[in-house]
């Protein structure tokens, strides 16, 4: 049985506590003009301080020292986990290839990939809250799936099933390559934030896929799979860099049991052996 190394929940909380405290101290040392720019994120950090039950403050250098050690710990864990993640990811890809209906068209294969990703991947909400929505933390941010550092490869996200829009988009591209279809990436903005989505080209025209919006439950599959720019942006929440001719495709009529396929890949998933690092201090 394969296994991965993960971090105990109490240590994960300690990471985020130090991250938020470091962020607050960093903000307080910034020039006034930068403090104004990060004011909303500073308010977020203060809210996170309460949410994470931080009852005592620590000096910025102490928080920084913890985060430096933690970054090294995370990198070591990634390197130790990656061979197992790569092996399991290849096995999951083999299951996906085996269960793809024979003679599936390009569009049918895209739907198959999309269905698998939106039903297995999670958005990195902890990273968004405790790392991205607070003042700058100098690259000490971490992404964890059930305490396990995320894969260093996009196909490895089939195992560490979490990420942000960029990760989800690139995972879809990688699975597409394995299953013989060309899926591309396009950068845009969503609600004034940088965002990445996929598209395919049929008869010279684009049709878009935004798996992240379905994972976050801000759109249904019908609203975000093989749709035109106009359909995807019907609520005027996307900003595209160029207006290009695109169109909405009818969803293909293809039969497969995505829930059974997910169960089959879940059986391959490794167990997690949790550790409490020596640097942890209650």
Secondary structure as UniProt FT lines:
FT   STRAND          3..7
FT   HELIX           9..28
FT   HELIX           32..37
FT   HELIX           39..51
FT   TURN            52..53
FT   HELIX           60..99
FT   TURN            102..103
FT   HELIX           106..120
FT   STRAND          122..123
FT   HELIX           125..127
FT   HELIX           128..132
FT   TURN            138..139
FT   STRAND          144..145
FT   TURN            146..147
FT   STRAND          148..149
FT   HELIX           155..158
FT   STRAND          162..163
FT   HELIX           165..179
FT   STRAND          184..190
FT   TURN            191..192
FT   STRAND          193..202
FT   TURN            203..204
FT   STRAND          205..209
FT   HELIX           211..215
FT   TURN            216..217
FT   HELIX           221..224
FT   STRAND          225..227
FT   HELIX           229..232
FT   TURN            233..235
FT   STRAND          238..240
FT   HELIX           258..266
FT   TURN            267..268
FT   STRAND          271..275
FT   TURN            278..279
//
